[in-house]
Amino acid sequence: MNEKKVALRIAILGWGSLIWDQRPEFDMHHKGWLRGGPVLMLEFSRISESRKSALTLVIDNTHGEPCETS
């Protein structure tokens, strides 16, 4: 049998504080951000448990606004 190997590719999409906030425990797992990612429908739809109950942006196809990711 002739099996074709497929390389696994993983993408990390970032917006908001994922881009501008320095977090070595996260940043060590990716290279620099590339601009011009896909447009996602984002909205402040979640309350953060780790950021003093701040509202956070999440993918929200119902209430979100188009936002280009990196």
Biopython code that builds the backbone (N, CA, C, O; Angstrom):
import numpy as np
from Bio.PDB.StructureBuilder import StructureBuilder

atoms = [
    (1, "MET", "N", (0.843, -1.174, 0.000)),
    (1, "MET", "CA", (0.000, 0.000, 0.000)),
    (1, "MET", "C", (0.889, 1.238, 0.000)),
    (1, "MET", "O", (1.875, 1.286, 0.735)),
    (2, "ASN", "N", (0.562, 2.223, -0.798)),
    (2, "ASN", "CA", (1.329, 3.458, -0.905)),
    (2, "ASN", "C", (0.664, 4.532, -0.045)),
    (2, "ASN", "O", (-0.320, 5.148, -0.455)),
    (3, "GLU", "N", (1.215, 4.749, 1.157)),
    (3, "GLU", "CA", (0.636, 5.744, 2.066)),
    (3, "GLU", "C", (1.372, 7.061, 1.935)),
    (3, "GLU", "O", (2.602, 7.094, 1.888)),
    (4, "LYS", "N", (0.627, 8.135, 1.878)),
    (4, "LYS", "CA", (1.209, 9.464, 1.776)),
    (4, "LYS", "C", (1.222, 10.093, 3.171)),
    (4, "LYS", "O", (0.193, 10.138, 3.845)),
    (5, "LYS", "N", (2.387, 10.575, 3.600)),
    (5, "LYS", "CA", (2.489, 11.217, 4.903)),
    (5, "LYS", "C", (2.057, 12.670, 4.783)),
    (5, "LYS", "O", (2.433, 13.369, 3.842)),
    (6, "VAL", "N", (1.274, 13.106, 5.735)),
    (6, "VAL", "CA", (0.790, 14.483, 5.762)),
    (6, "VAL", "C", (1.409, 15.173, 6.973)),
    (6, "VAL", "O", (1.321, 14.669, 8.092)),
    (7, "ALA", "N", (2.034, 16.326, 6.747)),
    (7, "ALA", "CA", (2.643, 17.081, 7.844)),
    (7, "ALA", "C", (1.552, 17.776, 8.660)),
    (7, "ALA", "O", (0.618, 18.358, 8.108)),
    (8, "LEU", "N", (1.689, 17.703, 9.960)),
    (8, "LEU", "CA", (0.757, 18.369, 10.854)),
    (8, "LEU", "C", (1.132, 19.839, 10.942)),
    (8, "LEU", "O", (2.291, 20.166, 11.202)),
    (9, "ARG", "N", (0.176, 20.726, 10.730)),
    (9, "ARG", "CA", (0.410, 22.162, 10.825)),
    (9, "ARG", "C", (-0.572, 22.753, 11.817)),
    (9, "ARG", "O", (-1.774, 22.494, 11.750)),
    (10, "ILE", "N", (-0.057, 23.540, 12.725)),
    (10, "ILE", "CA", (-0.885, 24.171, 13.755)),
    (10, "ILE", "C", (-0.745, 25.679, 13.617)),
    (10, "ILE", "O", (0.363, 26.186, 13.446)),
    (11, "ALA", "N", (-1.844, 26.390, 13.690)),
    (11, "ALA", "CA", (-1.834, 27.851, 13.633)),
    (11, "ALA", "C", (-2.321, 28.409, 14.959)),
    (11, "ALA", "O", (-3.264, 27.885, 15.552)),
    (12, "ILE", "N", (-1.683, 29.463, 15.417)),
    (12, "ILE", "CA", (-2.133, 30.190, 16.600)),
    (12, "ILE", "C", (-2.615, 31.547, 16.124)),
    (12, "ILE", "O", (-1.837, 32.325, 15.572)),
    (13, "LEU", "N", (-3.882, 31.836, 16.331)),
    (13, "LEU", "CA", (-4.432, 33.132, 15.952)),
    (13, "LEU", "C", (-4.388, 34.045, 17.162)),
    (13, "LEU", "O", (-4.676, 33.624, 18.283)),
    (14, "GLY", "N", (-4.032, 35.277, 16.932)),
    (14, "GLY", "CA", (-3.957, 36.212, 18.043)),
    (14, "GLY", "C", (-4.648, 37.523, 17.739)),
    (14, "GLY", "O", (-4.661, 37.991, 16.601)),
    (15, "TRP", "N", (-5.221, 38.107, 18.777)),
    (15, "TRP", "CA", (-5.790, 39.448, 18.684)),
    (15, "TRP", "C", (-5.725, 40.049, 20.077)),
    (15, "TRP", "O", (-5.564, 39.333, 21.065)),
    (16, "GLY", "N", (-5.848, 41.348, 20.150)),
    (16, "GLY", "CA", (-5.855, 42.026, 21.454)),
    (16, "GLY", "C", (-4.591, 41.776, 22.255)),
    (16, "GLY", "O", (-3.480, 41.887, 21.737)),
    (17, "SER", "N", (-4.773, 41.437, 23.525)),
    (17, "SER", "CA", (-3.636, 41.286, 24.432)),
    (17, "SER", "C", (-2.736, 40.111, 24.081)),
    (17, "SER", "O", (-1.590, 40.073, 24.530)),
    (18, "LEU", "N", (-3.211, 39.153, 23.297)),
    (18, "LEU", "CA", (-2.316, 38.080, 22.860)),
    (18, "LEU", "C", (-1.186, 38.639, 22.011)),
    (18, "LEU", "O", (-0.095, 38.069, 21.981)),
    (19, "ILE", "N", (-1.432, 39.741, 21.324)),
    (19, "ILE", "CA", (-0.425, 40.351, 20.475)),
    (19, "ILE", "C", (0.480, 41.285, 21.279)),
    (19, "ILE", "O", (1.704, 41.183, 21.191)),
    (20, "TRP", "N", (-0.104, 42.185, 22.055)),
    (20, "TRP", "CA", (0.713, 43.229, 22.679)),
    (20, "TRP", "C", (1.176, 42.935, 24.099)),
    (20, "TRP", "O", (2.118, 43.576, 24.564)),
    (21, "ASP", "N", (0.561, 42.003, 24.803)),
    (21, "ASP", "CA", (0.956, 41.699, 26.185)),
    (21, "ASP", "C", (2.102, 40.690, 26.194)),
    (21, "ASP", "O", (1.990, 39.623, 25.591)),
    (22, "GLN", "N", (3.192, 41.015, 26.867)),
    (22, "GLN", "CA", (4.348, 40.124, 26.954)),
    (22, "GLN", "C", (4.092, 39.049, 28.010)),
    (22, "GLN", "O", (3.966, 39.364, 29.194)),
    (23, "ARG", "N", (4.014, 37.796, 27.599)),
    (23, "ARG", "CA", (3.813, 36.660, 28.503)),
    (23, "ARG", "C", (4.758, 35.537, 28.091)),
    (23, "ARG", "O", (4.424, 34.728, 27.226)),
    (24, "PRO", "N", (5.946, 35.485, 28.713)),
    (24, "PRO", "CA", (6.941, 34.480, 28.304)),
    (24, "PRO", "C", (6.411, 33.053, 28.308)),
    (24, "PRO", "O", (6.820, 32.258, 27.461)),
    (25, "GLU", "N", (5.515, 32.694, 29.227)),
    (25, "GLU", "CA", (5.002, 31.322, 29.291)),
    (25, "GLU", "C", (4.167, 30.977, 28.057)),
    (25, "GLU", "O", (4.002, 29.800, 27.737)),
    (26, "PHE", "N", (3.641, 31.984, 27.365)),
    (26, "PHE", "CA", (2.901, 31.766, 26.117)),
    (26, "PHE", "C", (3.797, 32.033, 24.912)),
    (26, "PHE", "O", (3.822, 31.248, 23.965)),
    (27, "ASP", "N", (4.529, 33.142, 24.951)),
    (27, "ASP", "CA", (5.338, 33.567, 23.807)),
    (27, "ASP", "C", (6.424, 32.566, 23.438)),
    (27, "ASP", "O", (6.846, 32.535, 22.282)),
    (28, "MET", "N", (6.885, 31.759, 24.363)),
    (28, "MET", "CA", (7.936, 30.788, 24.054)),
    (28, "MET", "C", (7.448, 29.668, 23.127)),
    (28, "MET", "O", (8.255, 28.899, 22.605)),
    (29, "HIS", "N", (6.126, 29.575, 22.923)),
    (29, "HIS", "CA", (5.559, 28.501, 22.108)),
    (29, "HIS", "C", (5.279, 28.914, 20.666)),
    (29, "HIS", "O", (4.762, 28.116, 19.884)),
    (30, "HIS", "N", (5.615, 30.150, 20.306)),
    (30, "HIS", "CA", (5.368, 30.573, 18.926)),
    (30, "HIS", "C", (6.453, 31.544, 18.476)),
    (30, "HIS", "O", (7.172, 32.125, 19.290)),
    (31, "LYS", "N", (6.550, 31.702, 17.172)),
    (31, "LYS", "CA", (7.457, 32.687, 16.587)),
    (31, "LYS", "C", (6.735, 34.025, 16.552)),
    (31, "LYS", "O", (5.654, 34.162, 17.125)),
    (32, "GLY", "N", (7.317, 35.002, 15.891)),
    (32, "GLY", "CA", (6.680, 36.317, 15.794)),
    (32, "GLY", "C", (5.334, 36.247, 15.092)),
    (32, "GLY", "O", (5.061, 35.311, 14.341)),
    (33, "TRP", "N", (4.502, 37.237, 15.343)),
    (33, "TRP", "CA", (3.175, 37.289, 14.741)),
    (33, "TRP", "C", (3.267, 37.721, 13.289)),
    (33, "TRP", "O", (4.030, 38.630, 12.963)),
    (34, "LEU", "N", (2.516, 37.098, 12.428)),
    (34, "LEU", "CA", (2.406, 37.478, 11.026)),
    (34, "LEU", "C", (1.101, 38.237, 10.847)),
    (34, "LEU", "O", (0.039, 37.748, 11.233)),
    (35, "ARG", "N", (1.171, 39.404, 10.275)),
    (35, "ARG", "CA", (-0.037, 40.211, 10.039)),
    (35, "ARG", "C", (-0.852, 39.640, 8.890)),
    (35, "ARG", "O", (-0.337, 38.882, 8.068)),
    (36, "GLY", "N", (-2.116, 40.005, 8.840)),
    (36, "GLY", "CA", (-2.967, 39.616, 7.716)),
    (36, "GLY", "C", (-3.619, 38.265, 7.870)),
    (36, "GLY", "O", (-3.823, 37.562, 6.881)),
    (37, "GLY", "N", (-3.951, 37.885, 9.093)),
    (37, "GLY", "CA", (-4.631, 36.611, 9.320)),
    (37, "GLY", "C", (-6.092, 36.671, 8.911)),
    (37, "GLY", "O", (-6.550, 37.690, 8.394)),
    (38, "PRO", "N", (-6.826, 35.595, 9.136)),
    (38, "PRO", "CA", (-8.238, 35.565, 8.742)),
    (38, "PRO", "C", (-9.069, 36.548, 9.566)),
    (38, "PRO", "O", (-8.715, 36.908, 10.689)),
    (39, "VAL", "N", (-10.159, 36.959, 8.985)),
    (39, "VAL", "CA", (-11.103, 37.839, 9.676)),
    (39, "VAL", "C", (-12.062, 36.969, 10.480)),
    (39, "VAL", "O", (-12.699, 36.065, 9.938)),
    (40, "LEU", "N", (-12.160, 37.250, 11.776)),
    (40, "LEU", "CA", (-13.067, 36.521, 12.663)),
    (40, "LEU", "C", (-14.087, 37.481, 13.255)),
    (40, "LEU", "O", (-13.826, 38.675, 13.402)),
    (41, "MET", "N", (-15.246, 36.945, 13.591)),
    (41, "MET", "CA", (-16.287, 37.735, 14.243)),
    (41, "MET", "C", (-15.991, 37.749, 15.741)),
    (41, "MET", "O", (-16.162, 36.733, 16.415)),
    (42, "LEU", "N", (-15.546, 38.899, 16.268)),
    (42, "LEU", "CA", (-15.139, 39.005, 17.669)),
    (42, "LEU", "C", (-16.044, 39.956, 18.432)),
    (42, "LEU", "O", (-16.566, 40.925, 17.882)),
    (43, "GLU", "N", (-16.214, 39.654, 19.709)),
    (43, "GLU", "CA", (-17.030, 40.500, 20.582)),
    (43, "GLU", "C", (-16.546, 40.311, 22.012)),
    (43, "GLU", "O", (-16.024, 39.254, 22.367)),
    (44, "PHE", "N", (-16.723, 41.345, 22.829)),
    (44, "PHE", "CA", (-16.423, 41.235, 24.259)),
    (44, "PHE", "C", (-17.548, 40.422, 24.896)),
    (44, "PHE", "O", (-18.546, 40.981, 25.352)),
    (45, "SER", "N", (-17.380, 39.102, 24.925)),
    (45, "SER", "CA", (-18.460, 38.207, 25.350)),
    (45, "SER", "C", (-18.093, 37.319, 26.522)),
    (45, "SER", "O", (-18.847, 36.402, 26.849)),
    (46, "ARG", "N", (-16.955, 37.560, 27.168)),
    (46, "ARG", "CA", (-16.511, 36.671, 28.246)),
    (46, "ARG", "C", (-15.871, 37.489, 29.354)),
    (46, "ARG", "O", (-15.180, 38.471, 29.086)),
    (47, "ILE", "N", (-16.097, 37.092, 30.582)),
    (47, "ILE", "CA", (-15.461, 37.724, 31.737)),
    (47, "ILE", "C", (-14.265, 36.864, 32.139)),
    (47, "ILE", "O", (-14.407, 35.668, 32.393)),
    (48, "SER", "N", (-13.082, 37.485, 32.194)),
    (48, "SER", "CA", (-11.846, 36.772, 32.503)),
    (48, "SER", "C", (-11.736, 36.457, 33.984)),
    (48, "SER", "O", (-12.003, 37.312, 34.828)),
    (49, "GLU", "N", (-11.344, 35.233, 34.297)),
    (49, "GLU", "CA", (-11.097, 34.864, 35.690)),
    (49, "GLU", "C", (-9.694, 35.273, 36.123)),
    (49, "GLU", "O", (-9.455, 35.506, 37.307)),
    (50, "SER", "N", (-8.755, 35.362, 35.163)),
    (50, "SER", "CA", (-7.366, 35.670, 35.513)),
    (50, "SER", "C", (-6.994, 37.138, 35.333)),
    (50, "SER", "O", (-5.887, 37.533, 35.698)),
    (51, "ARG", "N", (-7.873, 37.941, 34.791)),
    (51, "ARG", "CA", (-7.578, 39.349, 34.517)),
    (51, "ARG", "C", (-8.527, 40.280, 35.274)),
    (51, "ARG", "O", (-9.045, 41.243, 34.709)),
    (52, "LYS", "N", (-8.747, 39.987, 36.541)),
    (52, "LYS", "CA", (-9.566, 40.846, 37.415)),
    (52, "LYS", "C", (-10.958, 41.109, 36.844)),
    (52, "LYS", "O", (-11.448, 42.238, 36.883)),
    (53, "SER", "N", (-11.588, 40.068, 36.317)),
    (53, "SER", "CA", (-12.948, 40.118, 35.770)),
    (53, "SER", "C", (-13.094, 41.048, 34.570)),
    (53, "SER", "O", (-14.178, 41.577, 34.323)),
    (54, "ALA", "N", (-12.019, 41.249, 33.831)),
    (54, "ALA", "CA", (-12.079, 42.088, 32.631)),
    (54, "ALA", "C", (-12.882, 41.385, 31.548)),
    (54, "ALA", "O", (-12.895, 40.157, 31.465)),
    (55, "LEU", "N", (-13.551, 42.175, 30.722)),
    (55, "LEU", "CA", (-14.207, 41.611, 29.554)),
    (55, "LEU", "C", (-13.134, 41.213, 28.548)),
    (55, "LEU", "O", (-12.160, 41.941, 28.355)),
    (56, "THR", "N", (-13.309, 40.066, 27.910)),
    (56, "THR", "CA", (-12.324, 39.607, 26.939)),
    (56, "THR", "C", (-12.989, 39.345, 25.593)),
    (56, "THR", "O", (-14.162, 38.979, 25.516)),
    (57, "LEU", "N", (-12.213, 39.542, 24.544)),
    (57, "LEU", "CA", (-12.700, 39.282, 23.195)),
    (57, "LEU", "C", (-12.735, 37.785, 22.928)),
    (57, "LEU", "O", (-11.790, 37.065, 23.252)),
    (58, "VAL", "N", (-13.819, 37.326, 22.342)),
    (58, "VAL", "CA", (-13.950, 35.924, 21.958)),
    (58, "VAL", "C", (-14.596, 35.846, 20.580)),
    (58, "VAL", "O", (-15.208, 36.810, 20.119)),
    (59, "ILE", "N", (-14.460, 34.701, 19.928)),
    (59, "ILE", "CA", (-15.151, 34.490, 18.653)),
    (59, "ILE", "C", (-16.635, 34.361, 18.953)),
    (59, "ILE", "O", (-17.048, 33.486, 19.715)),
    (60, "ASP", "N", (-17.429, 35.226, 18.358)),
    (60, "ASP", "CA", (-18.867, 35.263, 18.608)),
    (60, "ASP", "C", (-19.558, 35.516, 17.267)),
    (60, "ASP", "O", (-19.722, 36.662, 16.849)),
    (61, "ASN", "N", (-19.955, 34.443, 16.609)),
    (61, "ASN", "CA", (-20.565, 34.559, 15.281)),
    (61, "ASN", "C", (-21.930, 35.231, 15.295)),
    (61, "ASN", "O", (-22.407, 35.670, 14.249)),
    (62, "THR", "N", (-22.562, 35.319, 16.448)),
    (62, "THR", "CA", (-23.880, 35.945, 16.531)),
    (62, "THR", "C", (-23.789, 37.455, 16.739)),
    (62, "THR", "O", (-24.476, 38.218, 16.060)),
    (63, "HIS", "N", (-22.935, 37.892, 17.684)),
    (63, "HIS", "CA", (-22.870, 39.309, 18.042)),
    (63, "HIS", "C", (-21.556, 39.982, 17.647)),
    (63, "HIS", "O", (-21.411, 41.191, 17.829)),
    (64, "GLY", "N", (-20.616, 39.240, 17.120)),
    (64, "GLY", "CA", (-19.285, 39.758, 16.845)),
    (64, "GLY", "C", (-19.196, 40.705, 15.660)),
    (64, "GLY", "O", (-20.080, 40.749, 14.804)),
    (65, "GLU", "N", (-18.107, 41.459, 15.634)),
    (65, "GLU", "CA", (-17.769, 42.357, 14.539)),
    (65, "GLU", "C", (-16.526, 41.806, 13.840)),
    (65, "GLU", "O", (-15.671, 41.209, 14.494)),
    (66, "PRO", "N", (-16.410, 41.993, 12.522)),
    (66, "PRO", "CA", (-15.246, 41.480, 11.798)),
    (66, "PRO", "C", (-13.940, 42.094, 12.316)),
    (66, "PRO", "O", (-13.847, 43.311, 12.476)),
    (67, "CYS", "N", (-12.947, 41.264, 12.574)),
    (67, "CYS", "CA", (-11.655, 41.711, 13.079)),
    (67, "CYS", "C", (-10.554, 40.877, 12.419)),
    (67, "CYS", "O", (-10.595, 39.647, 12.454)),
    (68, "GLU", "N", (-9.565, 41.558, 11.815)),
    (68, "GLU", "CA", (-8.438, 40.845, 11.208)),
    (68, "GLU", "C", (-7.515, 40.344, 12.299)),
    (68, "GLU", "O", (-7.157, 41.098, 13.203)),
    (69, "THR", "N", (-7.129, 39.096, 12.229)),
    (69, "THR", "CA", (-6.228, 38.501, 13.213)),
    (69, "THR", "C", (-4.806, 38.549, 12.705)),
    (69, "THR", "O", (-4.553, 38.872, 11.545)),
    (70, "SER", "N", (-3.873, 38.219, 13.600)),
    (70, "SER", "CA", (-2.455, 38.119, 13.228)),
    (70, "SER", "C", (-2.006, 36.700, 13.442)),
    (70, "SER", "O", (-0.844, 36.376, 13.194)),
]
sb = StructureBuilder()
sb.init_structure("model")
sb.init_model(0)
sb.init_chain("A")
sb.init_seg("    ")
for serial, (resi, resn, name, xyz) in enumerate(atoms, 1):
    if name == "N":
        sb.init_residue(resn, " ", resi, " ")
    sb.init_atom(name, np.array(xyz, "f"), 0.0, 1.0, " ", f" {name:<3s}", serial, name[0])
structure = sb.get_structure()
